[in-house]
Amino acid sequence: MKRILFALMAFCALGVISCRKSSIDESIQKFDADQIQAYIKQSGLTGMTRDTSGGDTTGIYYQVITPGTGAIVKDTSRVSFVYTAKTFDGSYTSTDTILNHTNNFLAYIAPAGVRLGILNIIKRTGGKIRLLIPSRLAYGLGGNTLYSYETDGKTVTSTPHAIAGNQSMDYTIELVSSRTPGHNPNYQAIYDDLSIQKYLAANNLSGFIKDTIKADIYKNTPAYRSVFYYKVTQAGTGTLAINNNSTVNMTYTGSLFDGTTIAQDNSAGVGVTFYSLYNVPFIGWQQALTHVNAGGKITFILPSALGGGDSPTTSPLTGYSLAPFSCLRFDINVLTVIN
């Protein structure tokens, strides 16, 4: 009898614990749902749809801005996306899509709501979506510290913000594509071109000419062609044209769009030898330099595909760490050309 009584007590205790857990879960779900509904109403949002993937359990609301037409993404996919983000209470906002750029395997993307939105809603590269993410799929009860980024084209301001607990998030995400074979690279090229145009406008730079890199850089695959911008700032007096076999003595400065110097050598007589298309510090240098000769000065701006690429890398000139998708500027003074 005692054993039966003990078993009944244990069963009842388990039931109480289970009910308590269910009650807690239900409470946070209701809190998040109420918070999102209030935000939608307050912001005057229309066209928001509740996410029903996985049996209507996420509590995410979304609006598809542009359907994706590229490759299907999975947790094992390496994805690249630009985004804007803000908390519902307005204490945190980061809207500079030149700096808010993430490249990682989808399984490692945080917060969880962003990963689920990309996996279950965007689904394909090229898609753009707005997500209202409940706090339990954002930064939870404990909150977090996030950085917001602002730039005037010259200086980057990075500011830490404490995200309060139980804050839902408003994200707009555009899933672009890397320059990986088998993926459509055009989305990244379009993004880079917009970044360059914004940089030129912010710095009042004019007179730049757009040039298309030769197809053989990417083994005659037209889809992988990239454009760069150049401006000859001083006409040269030399008569020898730069070609694949030239030795070019120069001084140069390389920088990121935020003004950070990644490479610099102002000592006369620095030699760079072009033995082949691939034996250059950055793809794009050789073709850019064909627009100038000895005694000339040129500025050229390379998209990320012609710079560091779509993965973290280091500058081959200085070892400076380059973030994925970094567009680069180079100011070069050509001293001599030997063929």
Buried (B, 14 or more C-beta within 10 A) or exposed (E): EEEEEEEEEEEEEEEEEEEEEEEEEEEBBEBBBEBBEEBBEEEEBEEBEEBEBEEEEBBBBBBBEEEBEBBEBEEEBBBBBBBBBBBBEEEBEBBBBBBBBBBBEBEEBEBBBBBBBBBBBBBBBBBBBBBBBBBBBBBBEEBBEBEBBBBEBEEBEEEEBEBBEBBBBBBBBBBBBBBBEEBBBBBBBBBBBEBBEBBBEBBEBEEBEEBEBEEEBBEEEEEBBBBBBBBBBEEBEBEBEBEEEBBBBBBBBBBBBBEEEBBBBEEEEEEBEBEEEEEBBBBBBBBBBBBBBBBBBBBBBBBBBBBBBBBEBEBEBBEBEBBBBBBBBBBBBBBBBEE
